[in-house]
Amino acid sequence: MTYLEDWEFNTNDNKFGLTECVACLEKYTDGQILSVTPCSHNVHQECCLNWLMSRNQEKEQRCPMCNIVIDITILKKNKEK
């Protein structure tokens, strides 16, 4: 995956059993937009961008769940959409 994929959360179609955002720890609610990181973790779209962009002074940006490195150019492309 070369970008963050976004999707709309729906409790009736929650085949992964997702319950809360790993960045802000709030429960997901229907209609919220989630981002899937390149390492396949789901986070509120805004939380994901805020989490990763707030670390743009560091050498590497990392997934809030598994700490894998995420290329900052992916985030810049998403912000431009």
Secondary structure as UniProt FT lines:
FT   STRAND          5..8
FT   HELIX           11..13
FT   TURN            15..16
FT   TURN            22..24
FT   TURN            30..31
FT   STRAND          33..36
FT   TURN            38..39
FT   STRAND          42..44
FT   HELIX           45..53
FT   TURN            54..57
FT   STRAND          61..62
FT   TURN            64..66
FT   STRAND          69..70
FT   HELIX           72..80
//
